Amino acid sequence: MPGRTRVFLHGAIAAIVALGMCGQHQLKAQDATGPVGGGIRVGPAGVVPDDSPNAGPAMYQGIVLAGANPAQGNPTPTWPCPGGGGDPQCSSIAAGGFVIPLPVQVISANDNGEVVWTFTSLTASGTADCKVTVTQGKKSLSSSSFTFSVAPNGTYYAYSYGLKLSGAKKGTAKVTVTTTVGTATITGKTVLHIQ
């Protein structure tokens, strides 16, 4: 694993742990009328893409997690909160780090929350078409789709919050995220345990 990738992953884990110690542990519904999605570039990939015709994939899938909906307003930063300046609420976060929700795996059947994923674009650029689905068996519990711009050699954080799990039964639910930029498509999955 390249050194910069290790640093990024360690920074992300540190942000998760820090948020876990001082953040909410319950998923809370926000005032949004439906799921809201978007994306933000959290840093350069630190990889120089190969120009050869045998180059690897244009994008790589990163982490996929579900957590609490983002906090609303001061003094708590609304995540994603990238470090290195820019947003005053995020100024205490080191460059290369960002705050994300505390990941949860066990949730109540009536919870709402956010699905978050990261991906790295090596050569992909243009519009990222993103889709999130939460299913239990053949039943669709929630879905969301949105777009945002992507440039080469970047690491991105995509999110959809206000996702409803209404009607879920005890057991497992599968979260699937799909990101398409041009002809490149990547997919990530995680499992939630409904109590």
Buried (B, 14 or more C-beta within 10 A) or exposed (E): EEEBBEEBBEBBEEBBEBBBEEBBEEBEEBEEEEBBBBBBBBBBBBBEBEEEEEEEEBBBBBBBBBBBBBBEEEEBBBBBBBBBEEBEBBEEBEEBBBBBBBBBEEBEBEBBBBBBBBBBBBBBBBEBBBBBBBBBEEEEBBBBEBBBEBEBBBBBBBBBBBBBBEEBEEEEBBBBBBBBBBEBBBEBEBEBEBE
